[in-house]
Amino acid sequence: MPRMRWNGIAILLAGIFLANAACTALAQQVTLERPIGFFTNVAARLLRSELGVDLNRIQIYPTNQYTPAVHRLLQVTANVYDASTNRAF
């Protein structure tokens, strides 16, 4: 993946975490303690901010909302968690 794309992803994630840090009373804290919690929190924030899609309501039928862009953001979330820990699943 080109360096520019990784820089953009890093800036996006930093912006999301900083924006949510300002309103910690409203948002759950993202930690690496629980992989499922990390994935659902970060993926929900990325999908909502980038695509306006709710993680819990990705429609498959009759209109497929699971687009390549949705898949990409879910994969980015998994990759961020994987890069930030050295634990085996």
N, C-alpha and C positions, 0 to 999 in steps of 0.2 A: 504494500500500500504506500502511495507517495507520502513523503514527509509532511507536505502541506495538509493533507487530509487528516493525518494524526494530530497535527497541531490544532486543526479546527475542532476535532473531537475533544481534545483536552481542554480547549477554551470553552466549549459548550458545557462539558461536565463541570468545570470549575464555576462557570456562571450559574448553573443549576444549584450546586451545593452552596455557593455564596448567597444566592437569592433566598434559598430555603433556610439558611442559617439566620437570616434576619428575622424570620418569623417562626422560630423554633416552637413557639406555643401552639402553632397550627399544624406543623409538619412533624412527622416522626424522624428521629435521628437515624442516619444511615450508619450502620456499623458492619464490620466484617465478621462478627460473632456468629451470625446465622446466615448461611448462603441464600436460603429462600427469602428471608426478609430483605436482604440486600438487593436481590434480583427484582423482587416485586416493587420495592420502593423506587429504585433507580429506573427500572423499565417504565413504571407508571409515569414518572416525572418526565422522562424523555419523550414518551409517546404523546403525552398531553401537551408538552411545550412545542414539540416539533410538528406533530401531525394532527393534534386535536382529537386523538383517539383515546378512549378509556381502556386500560389494560384488561379490565374485567368484562368489557362489552365489545370485543372484536367480533364483528358479525361475519359469519361464513356463508350463510344462506339466507335469503335469496341473492343478496349482493355480497360478494367477497371483499371484505375490508382487509384481509390478511395479504397485503401487498408486499412486494420486495422491499419497500421502504420500512414497513413494520418489521419484517424479518431482520433487516439490517440493524435496526435499533435494538432489537432483542439480542442479536448476536454481539453487538458492541457492549451491551450490559454484561453479558456472560464473559466477554473477553476482559473487561475492566476488572471484574471480580477475580478472574483467574490470574491476571497480572499483579494483583495487589496482595496475593496470598501465596504461600508455598505449600498449603495443605493438599493432600490427595483426597479425592471424593470417596 
